[in-house]
Amino acid sequence: MNLKKMLFVTNFDKLWFDALESLMDLRKSGLNHVVFLHVIEKDKVAMHRGKGYLKEEEVGLKQMADVRFIDWAESIFEKGMECGAYVVVGNYIPKILSTAEAEKADLIVIEAHKRTKVEKLYVDSTVLELLRRTKTPVLVHKYMLPSGKTNEKPFEVPLFATDWSSPCERALEQIIDIKNSVKKVVVVHVVSGDSMKGKSKNDLQMLQKENKKRLEDVRITFEDEGIETETHLYMGEVIPLIENAAREHGATMVITGSTGKGAWRERWLGSISQQLAESSELPTLLIP
């Protein structure tokens, strides 16, 4: 699961070249190729203008994106890396998927997309739709924090949120593969309130003991790889506890696994990984 080739998807809104540069620590772990992608969505352009879509406008948008990518590519080449670029017209998710497949990308980087309250009721998030349809890790990058601070080295202190699932096992392996870019890992497991319902005091003590043992096994696995590690077990509401742990322990990003499946529960309530990607102020790396 080496991350040698990155697909960097940008609308020139939240992800500019400085956001890309913040990911260059991955070069220590083998990153040597960046592919830029800008998708021009006709419907959104027309909606923004309040009028119909014009072919001349498409040409202008392509030219502007090309100029930006040429400038970015020069900087990438100066670092001794390979680079490619696509400026395409079409639907956002299908174009990401087709480009990632054509380029055999090891990592897809996208910007965060916010939805209105109404959209959350019936519209799948970009993150969830993408995860359903790809086996490639997806980084929802948030370079600029609401405070104005920037995430200049997101891979330095990742918080690894695990639920012991197969995708989280793959996330663990991914962290090991990029260990040269990591200074310390904060491992967190949250026992949800739902899983504690109806359990006796003895049952809860056994549950706590079992999860502490599993966290210790993860700590030993990481430290055998030379990665400094700390572990934390929480009980309660999953998303707020993970976000609080990230702030308390100085995490620079969140890494977790995601099934990305289209079950009705995920469609209506949203997956934990999707919610983290949307609500956390930190970059979120999701491993299908």
Beta strands, then each sheet from edge to edge (+ up, - down):
strand 1: 5-9
strand 2: 33-40
strand 3: 82-89
strand 4: 107-111
strand 5: 138-141
strand 6: 158-161
strand 7: 184-192
strand 8: 228-236
strand 9: 253-257
strand 10: 284-287
sheet 1: 3+ 2+ 1+ 4+ 5+ 10- 9- 6- 7- 8-
end
